[in-house]
């Protein structure tokens, strides 16, 4: 049986026939929505007997491959003589321009549909009707041509023949890839304890089109335990693509390293990393226009040769994509998006899968049901999904843009005035309520005013006029579009939070429970694997992330000897907010006892910068001879790198780093060997009390869940576990974890700690030094 590949009519036509510039034409969300509605309106206006959204498909044999070409015809007039095939297009161009310069891509798409329908129905000739709706004027233009089916067959066959090289490549590549994956050995020779169990569970999950949630302790080798079996499943045809989703650079680097090691072991795989547009753009100070950017001018003329050159590479990392983009003079970001279609494995940030405003349509809305999602560090998805499904609008931003538009755009100026007036009235109500106001319903009056402004802005932005205020208008347009989009998806899982801040006001459509929207994301893929070192308790993550009740579960403890890690709980110290001033001396003494017993590198984690500063001051006053570095709230990337660079594998004198839980040093850093001797974690990690956390608590209480646990305790304990996980990173590491808080004596917190931790409770610290000395003596 010949292998088969599928392609849509639209993608076939565009790939073979595209040419010219990367269009600078603005296509906002408003015009996209208008286009869909206009499309449907025209279909409803057609006479009885008209058939809308007619599916067609044809299979052709090409280079020993079965090629399935399919799509949906916008409309068919089956009772006409001859039958009329209609293709409907919404447009921002003038109808006179279209009539003078017909779009050959549109005609080609319609000709393919007409041929496929005629072949299916045994027709000798058909009429093709292209109907254009101009979104500004709502006027239509109808273009009609009659075609003999024999002529359509010649056109279609020629189009398919020109696609032959691409089909041939897919066929040849799939054989090379699948053979290599079938023979691919596990790259490390032997599995670590627990690693094979994880790999087997992942393989079965993908084979059976299921879901798996896996908590695997540091040291298991999670990334390889997930990627290796997934690629094995890919080679057996159990999935079409693999999409590795990560929240942090460290996750991306781990995936790249694993793929490089598999390549060294014989793997052939086309894989790529998606880089954000603002990081990869060659002309950041130019507009995305062929008039200003040479990489947009003639982009489509050079795109296909650039893709063919890229297919000579297995690893399409950022450097490779940039190098090819410069060689072929194509926009690197748009080029990378095109390469998604030709890659077997894509490494990308969560946003590309879940955020409705930037989600990759080609992966997650067009045929992605055959793909597998690997969600790295899945504990991060809880807060990230809430963020991605929420939206903000700020009064000050409205005022600033309004001022910029006053002289040249009076209509938009007035529209923003109506938005500002609504916000001013709400600010007054917020101030009367003490500064914050929460509503269960969406702010419909505000949404209507913002939508009216968006319609005006959309029309002006289409003109692509180079004005000083254009960038500001564009940014506000996208922010406002997101606000309206979220409002349209508003449900009982949302709340509207308005906060007055002096003369400013923030209105936030806050997603309390992201599970329903995430469920829709999981429905767009074949299988999904969620993995992290901290998914405690599993029921909490399964609920909030919308993971199927039928999902498999795996909980793998650390493969390293338990004797290598000493865990102490100082339960005689209260770190409750109201007792922090009282506790400062006791906390300072506890961490001093820890570092003075053994020269080394230590990290101390605190629930807030305020508490951190308090303890640091006391500690430094008492121990001025100890080197101290401190995380600040405004650290840039260079500052973060300098902080971590101090934690070398060579200990010359004791170094103490003060950091916050849940921050950049609380997870995702790998300090092996002597780089980190121990960590002290002050508190139980509870997020600060604020309006949104209280909304989460109330929501889950109302829905029969444990609101405090969902809003505070479970997120907090995962911060603790992530921070503690920095200490033991390899089989040779030895280290100490000190938990400081009286609540670690309570069962509700103690049961959430890893089962293999042998926690020694210290009601007071009188024996702490002795126990530490004993541990280090036995670890020598």
URHUHU-V810233 format. One record per residue. N is the residue number from 1. SS is DSSP state (h for helix, s for strand, l for the rest). PSI is psi in degrees with one decimal (NA if undefined). OMEGA is omega in degrees with one decimal (NA if undefined). Layout:
<<N	SS	PSI	OMEGA> <N	SS	PSI	OMEGA>>
This chain:
<<1	l	129.1	-178.4> <2	l	146.3	174.2> <3	l	156.5	-179.2> <4	s	148.9	175.0> <5	s	150.8	180.0> <6	s	145.0	175.8> <7	s	144.9	177.8> <8	s	155.7	177.3> <9	h	-45.2	-177.7> <10	h	-47.0	-178.9> <11	h	-37.3	177.7> <12	h	-50.8	-177.7> <13	h	-45.5	-176.6> <14	h	-41.0	-178.9> <15	h	-42.7	-174.6> <16	h	-37.5	-169.0> <17	h	-8.5	-174.2> <18	l	146.9	178.8> <19	l	168.4	175.0> <20	l	-160.0	-172.6> <21	l	157.1	166.3> <22	l	110.3	-169.6> <23	l	136.6	176.6> <24	l	2.0	-177.5> <25	l	128.7	179.9> <26	l	128.7	175.2> <27	l	91.1	-178.2> <28	l	171.0	-178.6> <29	h	-31.2	-179.5> <30	h	-46.2	-179.3> <31	h	-32.5	177.7> <32	h	-44.9	178.6> <33	h	-42.0	177.6> <34	h	-41.5	-179.0> <35	h	-43.2	179.0> <36	h	-45.5	-179.0> <37	h	-39.2	179.1> <38	h	-41.9	176.7> <39	h	-51.1	-178.2> <40	h	-35.5	-179.6> <41	h	-42.6	178.9> <42	h	-42.4	179.7> <43	h	-38.5	179.6> <44	h	-25.8	-177.6> <45	h	-9.9	-178.1> <46	l	154.7	-175.7> <47	l	168.3	177.4> <48	l	142.1	-178.5> <49	l	-18.2	177.9> <50	s	134.7	-179.5> <51	s	123.3	-178.4> <52	s	150.8	175.8> <53	s	61.6	-177.2> <54	s	117.9	-179.5> <55	s	140.6	175.2> <56	s	149.2	178.7> <57	s	144.4	176.0> <58	s	144.2	176.4> <59	s	129.2	176.6> <60	s	147.2	176.6> <61	s	125.6	-174.9> <62	s	117.6	177.8> <63	l	40.7	179.4> <64	l	14.2	-177.5> <65	s	139.5	173.2> <66	s	117.6	-178.1> <67	s	115.6	178.6> <68	s	115.7	-179.4> <69	s	126.4	-176.3> <70	s	173.4	178.1> <71	s	-170.6	179.6> <72	s	127.8	175.6> <73	s	132.8	-179.7> <74	s	-40.7	179.5> <75	s	152.2	177.4> <76	s	133.1	170.7> <77	s	87.3	-172.3> <78	l	-21.6	-176.6> <79	l	-5.3	179.2> <80	l	160.6	179.1> <81	l	104.9	-1.9> <82	l	175.8	178.3> <83	l	140.4	179.5> <84	s	126.4	174.6> <85	s	122.4	-176.5> <86	s	132.5	171.7> <87	s	124.8	-175.6> <88	s	132.2	178.8> <89	s	130.8	169.7> <90	s	149.0	-174.0> <91	s	155.9	174.0> <92	l	-11.4	178.0> <93	l	161.7	175.9> <94	l	146.9	-179.1> <95	h	-29.0	177.6> <96	h	-39.7	177.8> <97	h	-41.7	-178.4> <98	h	-40.5	-179.8> <99	h	-35.7	-179.0> <100	h	-34.0	-178.5> <101	l	82.9	-178.1> <102	l	144.0	179.3> <103	l	110.5	-175.0> <104	h	-26.6	176.1> <105	h	-42.5	179.1> <106	h	-44.2	179.4> <107	h	-39.2	-179.3> <108	h	-41.7	178.4> <109	h	-45.1	-179.5> <110	h	-37.5	178.6> <111	h	-39.1	177.1> <112	h	-46.5	178.5> <113	h	-43.8	-178.2> <114	h	-42.5	179.4> <115	h	-44.6	-177.2> <116	h	-39.5	179.3> <117	h	-43.8	-178.6> <118	h	-40.6	178.4> <119	h	-39.4	-179.9> <120	h	-36.1	-174.6> <121	h	-2.0	179.1> <122	l	38.8	-178.2> <123	l	152.3	179.4> <124	l	-27.3	177.7> <125	s	158.2	178.6> <126	s	157.8	169.8> <127	s	139.0	174.5> <128	s	128.8	-179.8> <129	s	115.6	173.0> <130	s	121.1	180.0> <131	s	118.6	178.5> <132	s	132.7	174.0> <133	s	119.5	177.7> <134	s	117.3	-171.2> <135	l	-29.7	-179.8> <136	l	-54.3	-174.0> <137	l	-17.4	-174.8> <138	l	18.3	174.5> <139	l	156.1	-178.9> <140	s	154.3	174.3> <141	s	129.3	179.5> <142	s	124.5	176.6> <143	s	132.5	-174.6> <144	s	136.4	173.8> <145	s	145.9	176.5> <146	s	138.9	-177.5> <147	s	136.1	167.2> <148	s	141.3	-177.5> <149	h	-32.2	177.7> <150	h	-39.5	178.4> <151	h	-39.0	177.3> <152	h	-36.5	179.7> <153	h	-41.5	178.8> <154	h	-43.5	179.3> <155	h	-46.3	-177.5> <156	h	-44.6	-179.5> <157	h	-38.5	178.1> <158	h	-40.6	178.8> <159	h	-45.7	-179.8> <160	h	-38.8	179.0> <161	h	-37.2	179.4> <162	h	-17.9	176.3> <163	l	-6.4	-172.5> <164	h	-44.0	-176.5> <165	h	-32.3	179.9> <166	h	-41.0	177.0> <167	h	-42.0	-179.7> <168	h	-41.3	178.4> <169	h	-46.8	-179.6> <170	h	-43.3	-178.3> <171	h	-50.2	-178.7> <172	h	-42.2	-178.1> <173	h	-42.7	-177.7> <174	h	-35.7	177.6> <175	h	-43.8	178.5> <176	h	-47.8	-178.2> <177	h	-50.3	-174.5> <178	h	-35.9	176.6> <179	h	-41.3	-179.7> <180	h	-38.7	-179.1> <181	h	-34.6	178.1> <182	h	-36.0	-177.8> <183	h	-1.2	-172.2> <184	l	120.7	176.3> <185	l	161.2	172.5> <186	l	127.5	-166.5> <187	l	-16.8	-175.8> <188	l	4.7	-179.5> <189	l	-66.2	179.5> <190	l	149.1	176.0> <191	l	149.0	170.0> <192	l	160.1	176.3> <193	l	126.8	179.4> <194	l	-22.5	-174.9> <195	h	-40.5	179.6> <196	h	-39.1	177.8> <197	h	-41.6	179.9> <198	h	-43.9	-179.3> <199	h	-43.2	179.5> <200	h	-43.2	-179.5> <201	h	-40.1	178.6> <202	h	-46.7	-179.4> <203	h	-46.5	-178.8> <204	h	-36.4	179.4> <205	h	-44.9	-178.7> <206	h	-41.9	177.7> <207	h	-38.7	-175.6> <208	l	9.4	179.0> <209	l	47.3	-176.5> <210	l	-159.4	176.9> <211	s	148.7	179.5> <212	s	133.8	174.1> <213	s	117.7	-171.5> <214	s	118.7	170.5> <215	s	114.5	-176.5> <216	s	121.0	-175.9> <217	l	157.4	175.3> <218	l	133.9	179.2> <219	l	-15.6	178.0> <220	l	-34.7	-171.4> <221	l	54.4	-172.4> <222	h	-44.3	-173.8> <223	h	-46.3	178.4> <224	h	-35.3	-179.7> <225	h	-19.2	178.0> <226	h	-46.3	-175.3> <227	h	-43.9	-175.6> <228	h	-52.4	-180.0> <229	h	-30.6	178.7> <230	h	-41.4	179.1> <231	h	-32.8	173.0> <232	h	-42.3	178.5> <233	h	-37.6	176.6> <234	h	-44.9	-179.4> <235	h	-23.0	178.4> <236	l	3.8	177.1> <237	l	13.1	-178.6> <238	l	-13.2	177.0> <239	l	155.4	-177.7> <240	l	-45.6	178.9> <241	l	159.4	175.9> <242	s	126.5	-178.9> <243	s	110.2	-177.6> <244	s	111.7	-174.6> <245	s	131.3	-176.8> <246	s	153.9	-178.5> <247	l	-13.3	-173.0> <248	l	158.1	177.4> <249	h	-36.6	-178.9> <250	h	-37.4	177.6> <251	h	-41.0	177.3> <252	h	-44.4	-179.1> <253	h	-37.8	178.8> <254	h	-41.1	179.0> <255	h	-42.2	178.6> <256	h	-42.7	179.3> <257	h	-43.7	179.9> <258	h	-42.0	-180.0> <259	h	-37.1	177.0> <260	h	-40.0	179.1> <261	h	-37.5	177.0> <262	h	-36.6	176.7> <263	h	-39.6	177.1> <264	h	-26.7	-179.8> <265	l	1.1	176.0> <266	l	1.6	-179.0> <267	l	137.0	167.0> <268	l	118.8	-175.4> <269	l	136.4	171.7> <270	l	112.7	179.6> <271	s	152.9	-174.7> <272	s	158.3	173.4> <273	s	130.0	175.2> <274	l	129.0	179.6> <275	l	139.7	-178.8> <276	l	147.9	-176.0> <277	h	-42.1	-176.3> <278	h	-17.0	179.6> <279	h	-23.9	-173.0> <280	h	-8.5	-176.9> <281	l	133.7	178.1> <282	l	-22.1	-175.5> <283	l	65.6	-174.0> <284	l	-22.1	-179.2> <285	l	3.9	179.6> <286	l	154.1	174.8> <287	l	153.4	177.3> <288	l	72.0	-172.7> <289	l	142.0	177.2> <290	l	-18.7	177.3> <291	l	-25.7	-175.7> <292	l	-29.2	-174.3> <293	l	118.8	-179.8> <294	l	-18.8	-179.7> <295	l	-12.7	174.3> <296	l	-30.9	179.5> <297	l	120.0	179.6> <298	l	21.5	-176.1> <299	h	-49.2	-174.5> <300	h	-20.5	175.4> <301	h	-30.0	-175.2> <302	h	-5.1	-173.1> <303	h	-50.3	-176.6> <304	h	-43.0	173.7> <305	h	-34.9	178.1> <306	h	-40.2	178.2> <307	h	-44.5	179.2> <308	h	-37.8	176.9> <309	h	-37.8	179.5> <310	h	-31.6	-177.9> <311	l	-7.6	172.5> <312	l	-10.0	-179.1> <313	l	139.9	173.5> <314	l	-45.3	-177.8> <315	s	112.0	179.6> <316	s	73.6	176.4> <317	l	175.3	-174.6> <318	h	-45.1	-178.1> <319	h	-41.1	-179.8> <320	h	-43.9	179.5> <321	h	-43.4	179.6> <322	h	-41.4	179.4> <323	h	-46.8	179.3> <324	h	-40.0	-179.9> <325	h	-38.7	177.5> <326	h	-41.3	-179.8> <327	h	-40.1	-176.4> <328	h	3.6	176.8> <329	l	52.2	177.1> <330	l	153.0	177.8> <331	l	121.4	-175.0> <332	h	-34.8	-178.0> <333	h	-49.2	179.4> <334	h	-35.0	176.2> <335	h	-44.5	-179.7> <336	h	-36.2	178.2> <337	h	-37.6	177.7> <338	h	-34.8	-177.9> <339	h	-17.9	175.8> <340	h	-40.1	-176.9> <341	h	-22.7	-173.7> <342	h	6.1	-177.5> <343	l	145.3	176.9> <344	l	-30.3	-176.9> <345	s	131.1	-179.3> <346	s	128.9	174.6> <347	s	124.3	-174.0> <348	s	160.6	174.8> <349	s	156.0	176.8> <350	l	-37.8	-173.7> <351	h	-38.4	-174.8> <352	h	-16.4	179.4> <353	h	-35.6	-167.8> <354	h	-34.1	-175.2> <355	l	118.1	-175.9> <356	l	-24.0	-176.3> <357	l	-21.3	-178.3> <358	l	3.8	-179.3> <359	l	136.7	-179.2> <360	l	108.2	-177.6> <361	h	-39.0	-175.6> <362	h	-22.0	179.2> <363	h	-40.9	-167.8> <364	h	3.8	175.8> <365	l	-9.7	-178.3> <366	l	84.7	173.7> <367	l	12.5	-179.2> <368	h	-1.5	-176.5> <369	h	-9.1	178.0> <370	h	4.8	-174.4> <371	l	161.0	178.5> <372	s	133.3	176.7> <373	s	129.7	173.8> <374	s	110.5	-174.0> <375	s	101.7	-177.9> <376	s	146.7	-179.7> <377	l	53.5	-170.6> <378	h	-18.6	177.8> <379	h	-26.0	179.0> <380	h	-18.8	-174.3> <381	h	-21.7	-179.8> <382	h	-59.6	-178.9> <383	h	-35.8	-179.4> <384	h	-38.8	-179.7> <385	h	-39.6	175.0> <386	h	-41.9	179.4> <387	h	-45.2	-176.7> <388	h	-28.5	-179.0> <389	l	3.9	177.8> <390	l	170.6	179.2> <391	s	148.2	-179.0> <392	s	153.5	170.0> <393	s	131.0	-176.8> <394	s	134.1	-179.4> <395	h	-39.7	-177.7> <396	h	-37.5	178.3> <397	h	-36.7	177.1> <398	h	-45.8	-178.4> <399	h	-42.9	-178.5> <400	h	-44.6	179.3> <401	h	-38.9	-179.9> <402	h	-42.1	178.5> <403	h	-38.6	-179.4> <404	h	-26.7	-175.7> <405	h	-9.2	-168.5> <406	l	-46.5	-173.3> <407	l	-39.3	-170.9> <408	l	-17.3	-176.1> <409	l	70.7	-174.6> <410	h	-32.7	-178.7> <411	h	-44.5	177.0> <412	h	-34.9	177.4> <413	h	-44.9	179.7> <414	h	-39.3	179.3> <415	h	-41.4	177.2> <416	h	-28.6	175.4> <417	h	-39.1	178.0> <418	h	-37.3	175.3> <419	h	-45.6	-178.3> <420	h	-39.7	179.8> <421	h	-40.7	178.8> <422	h	-43.1	-180.0> <423	h	-36.1	178.8> <424	h	-39.9	178.7> <425	h	-39.1	178.8> <426	h	-37.9	178.4> <427	h	-39.4	179.0> <428	h	-42.7	179.2> <429	h	-36.6	177.7> <430	h	-44.6	-179.7> <431	h	-38.1	178.0> <432	h	-27.3	-179.4> <433	l	4.3	179.2> <434	l	5.5	175.7> <435	l	-23.5	-177.7> <436	s	140.3	178.1> <437	s	134.6	179.8> <438	s	132.5	177.3> <439	s	145.3	178.1> <440	l	-23.3	-176.8> <441	l	156.0	177.3> <442	l	155.0	179.3> <443	l	77.6	-170.2> <444	h	-37.4	178.5> <445	h	-41.4	177.8> <446	h	-43.8	-179.2> <447	h	-42.9	-179.9> <448	h	-40.3	179.6> <449	h	-39.9	178.2> <450	h	-40.0	179.6> <451	h	-39.4	177.4> <452	h	-41.9	177.1> <453	h	-42.8	-178.2> <454	h	-36.7	-179.7> <455	h	-41.3	177.6> <456	h	-45.5	-178.6> <457	h	-38.9	-179.8> <458	h	-44.6	-178.8> <459	h	-40.2	-178.3> <460	h	-41.0	-177.9> <461	h	-26.5	177.5> <462	l	-26.2	-178.0> <463	l	-19.5	179.2> <464	l	44.2	179.0> <465	l	134.6	-178.7> <466	l	84.7	179.6> <467	l	153.8	-178.5> <468	l	-30.4	-176.6> <469	l	2.2	-173.6> <470	h	-44.9	-178.1> <471	h	-42.6	178.3> <472	h	-40.5	178.3> <473	h	-41.4	-178.9> <474	h	-44.1	179.4> <475	h	-43.5	179.2> <476	h	-33.9	177.1> <477	h	-47.1	-179.0> <478	h	-40.8	178.4> <479	h	-41.8	-179.2> <480	h	-38.6	177.6> <481	h	-41.0	177.8> <482	h	-41.8	-179.7> <483	h	-46.2	-179.5> <484	h	-40.3	179.7> <485	h	-45.0	179.0> <486	h	-40.1	178.9> <487	h	-35.4	179.9> <488	h	-22.3	177.9> <489	l	8.8	-176.4> <490	l	140.3	-178.8> <491	l	-170.6	178.1> <492	l	-11.4	178.6> <493	l	8.6	-178.6> <494	s	163.0	168.9> <495	s	150.9	175.4> <496	s	119.8	-177.2> <497	s	118.4	177.5> <498	s	128.5	-178.1> <499	s	121.8	176.0> <500	s	127.7	179.6> <501	s	88.2	-174.5> <502	l	-122.6	177.9> <503	l	-6.1	-179.8> <504	s	166.0	177.4> <505	s	132.4	173.3> <506	s	128.1	173.3> <507	s	122.1	-177.0> <508	s	126.3	170.6> <509	s	100.2	-168.8> <510	s	123.2	176.6> <511	s	106.7	-179.2> <512	l	-44.5	-175.4> <513	l	106.6	-177.3> <514	l	2.7	-168.1> <515	h	-43.4	-177.5> <516	h	-41.8	-179.6> <517	h	-33.1	176.5> <518	h	-34.2	176.1> <519	h	-40.9	177.8> <520	h	-35.2	176.6> <521	h	-42.5	-179.4> <522	h	-28.2	178.6> <523	h	-17.6	-178.9> <524	l	1.6	-177.8> <525	l	167.7	179.7> <526	l	-45.3	-176.7> <527	s	158.3	179.6> <528	s	135.3	177.7> <529	s	126.0	-179.8> <530	s	125.6	-177.0> <531	s	148.1	-179.2> <532	s	162.0	173.8> <533	l	-17.6	-175.8> <534	l	95.8	173.7> <535	l	61.5	-174.7> <536	l	128.1	-10.8> <537	l	154.8	-175.6> <538	h	-39.3	-178.8> <539	h	-38.0	179.4> <540	h	-50.5	-178.8> <541	h	-37.9	179.5> <542	h	-38.1	-179.6> <543	h	-52.7	-174.1> <544	h	-34.0	-178.1> <545	l	2.1	176.9> <546	l	28.7	179.5> <547	l	141.3	-175.3> <548	l	140.4	174.4> <549	l	-21.7	-179.4> <550	l	1.3	-177.3> <551	l	145.8	174.8> <552	s	155.0	179.4> <553	s	142.8	178.6> <554	s	131.0	179.6> <555	s	109.5	-175.1> <556	s	123.9	-178.4> <557	l	170.5	-178.1> <558	l	137.6	177.6> <559	l	-5.7	-175.9> <560	l	151.6	-179.2> <561	l	134.7	-179.2> <562	h	-25.8	-178.8> <563	h	-12.2	-179.9> <564	h	-15.0	-177.5> <565	s	124.5	174.9> <566	s	123.9	-179.2> <567	s	124.2	179.1> <568	s	144.0	176.6> <569	s	110.3	178.2> <570	s	90.7	-172.9> <571	l	3.6	178.0> <572	l	5.7	-177.6> <573	l	127.9	176.0> <574	l	129.8	176.7> <575	l	16.1	176.0> <576	l	148.6	-173.7> <577	h	-43.3	-175.9> <578	h	-13.1	-177.8> <579	h	10.0	-174.5> <580	h	-39.4	179.1> <581	h	-40.0	179.5> <582	h	-33.0	-173.0> <583	h	-7.9	-169.8> <584	h	-39.9	-179.8> <585	h	-41.3	-178.7> <586	h	-41.8	178.6> <587	h	-44.8	-179.6> <588	h	-41.7	179.1> <589	h	-39.8	-178.0> <590	h	-45.4	-178.5> <591	h	-29.6	175.9> <592	h	-43.5	177.1> <593	h	-36.9	-177.8> <594	h	-49.1	-173.1> <595	h	-24.9	-176.5> <596	h	-9.5	179.0> <597	l	-21.4	-179.8> <598	l	129.0	176.5> <599	l	134.1	-178.1> <600	l	-166.8	179.6> <601	s	131.1	-174.3> <602	s	149.3	171.9> <603	s	132.6	176.5> <604	s	128.0	-176.2> <605	s	137.0	-176.4> <606	s	157.8	-179.1> <607	l	-15.5	-178.6> <608	l	160.9	176.6> <609	h	-32.7	-179.8> <610	h	-47.1	179.6> <611	h	-41.4	176.6> <612	h	-48.6	-177.4> <613	h	-39.0	-180.0> <614	h	-49.2	-177.5> <615	h	-39.0	179.3> <616	h	-42.4	-179.7> <617	h	-45.8	179.4> <618	h	-43.8	-179.2> <619	h	-46.0	-177.5> <620	h	-34.5	177.0> <621	h	-37.7	-177.3> <622	h	-25.3	-174.4> <623	l	67.3	-177.1> <624	l	-15.2	-177.7> <625	l	-8.6	-179.2> <626	l	131.5	176.8> <627	s	130.1	-177.2> <628	s	133.7	170.4> <629	s	151.2	-169.6> <630	s	133.6	171.7> <631	l	134.5	175.8> <632	l	161.7	-175.5> <633	l	-16.0	-176.1> <634	l	28.7	-178.5> <635	l	131.5	173.5> <636	l	-178.9	-174.8> <637	h	-39.8	-179.8> <638	h	-38.7	178.7> <639	h	-38.7	178.1> <640	h	-41.6	179.7> <641	h	-38.4	177.7> <642	h	-38.0	177.6> <643	h	-52.0	-176.8> <644	h	-30.6	-179.1> <645	h	-21.9	178.5> <646	l	-22.4	-178.0> <647	l	74.6	-178.9> <648	l	171.9	-179.7> <649	l	3.3	179.3> <650	l	116.9	-178.3> <651	l	111.9	177.3> <652	l	-30.2	173.7> <653	l	164.7	-175.2> <654	l	135.5	177.4> <655	s	133.3	179.3> <656	s	126.5	176.1> <657	s	128.1	176.4> <658	s	126.7	-176.4> <659	s	171.4	178.8> <660	s	146.6	175.7> <661	l	144.7	179.2> <662	l	1.8	-179.0> <663	l	-165.3	-173.2> <664	l	-21.6	179.4> <665	l	0.6	-178.9> <666	l	-12.5	176.1> <667	l	163.3	174.1> <668	l	6.7	175.5> <669	l	145.2	-173.3> <670	l	97.7	-177.2> <671	l	90.2	-174.6> <672	l	166.0	175.1> <673	h	-130.9	-177.7> <674	h	-0.4	-179.2> <675	h	-35.4	-179.7> <676	l	123.4	-178.1> <677	l	-35.8	-177.6> <678	s	168.1	178.6> <679	s	139.2	172.6> <680	s	133.9	-178.0> <681	s	113.3	-174.8> <682	s	114.1	-178.2> <683	l	-179.3	-179.0> <684	l	16.4	171.0> <685	l	6.1	-175.0> <686	l	131.8	173.9> <687	l	154.2	178.0> <688	l	149.0	178.3> <689	l	124.4	174.9> <690	l	179.2	-175.1> <691	h	-44.6	-175.3> <692	h	-40.5	177.6> <693	h	-37.8	178.2> <694	h	-33.7	175.2> <695	h	-41.6	177.1> <696	h	-44.8	179.9> <697	h	-48.4	-178.1> <698	h	-38.6	-177.9> <699	h	-48.4	-177.1> <700	h	-30.7	172.2> <701	h	-44.2	-178.2> <702	h	-29.6	-177.3> <703	l	21.1	173.1> <704	l	14.0	176.6> <705	l	173.8	-179.7> <706	l	96.2	-171.4> <707	h	-44.5	-179.0> <708	h	-42.4	179.9> <709	h	-44.9	-177.2> <710	h	-35.8	-175.4> <711	h	-33.6	-171.0> <712	h	-56.3	-168.7> <713	h	-49.4	-176.8> <714	h	-44.1	173.6> <715	h	-36.7	-179.2> <716	h	-47.3	-176.5> <717	h	-30.1	176.8> <718	h	-30.8	172.5> <719	h	-41.9	179.3> <720	h	-48.0	-177.0> <721	h	-36.5	176.6> <722	h	-45.4	179.7> <723	h	-44.4	179.8> <724	h	-29.0	-178.8> <725	l	-7.5	177.1> <726	l	-17.3	-167.2> <727	l	-51.3	-177.2> <728	l	109.4	-175.7> <729	l	-7.7	179.2> <730	l	170.3	-175.9> <731	l	-15.8	-179.6> <732	l	-6.6	-177.1> <733	l	146.1	170.4> <734	l	142.0	-179.9> <735	s	172.8	-175.8> <736	s	139.4	171.4> <737	s	128.2	177.6> <738	s	117.2	176.8> <739	s	123.8	-176.0> <740	s	103.9	174.9> <741	l	138.3	-179.3> <742	h	-21.8	-177.3> <743	h	-14.0	176.7> <744	h	-6.8	173.8> <745	h	-12.5	-177.3> <746	l	143.2	-177.7> <747	h	-37.0	-175.7> <748	h	-24.2	176.2> <749	h	-38.7	-176.1> <750	h	-37.5	-177.6> <751	l	-13.6	179.0> <752	l	-7.5	178.2> <753	l	152.4	-178.0> <754	l	140.0	-176.0> <755	l	-26.9	-177.7> <756	l	0.8	174.2> <757	l	127.9	175.0> <758	l	82.9	-172.5> <759	s	128.1	176.3> <760	s	117.6	-177.1> <761	s	131.6	179.2> <762	s	100.5	177.0> <763	l	-30.2	169.7> <764	l	170.6	-172.5> <765	l	16.4	-175.3> <766	l	-32.2	-177.7> <767	l	1.4	-172.7> <768	h	-47.1	-178.5> <769	h	-41.9	-179.2> <770	h	-45.4	179.9> <771	h	-39.3	177.8> <772	h	-45.9	179.3> <773	h	-41.2	178.2> <774	h	-43.3	-179.4> <775	h	-48.5	-177.2> <776	h	-33.0	177.3> <777	h	-41.5	-179.0> <778	h	-14.4	-179.2> <779	h	-6.0	-176.0> <780	l	NA	NA>>
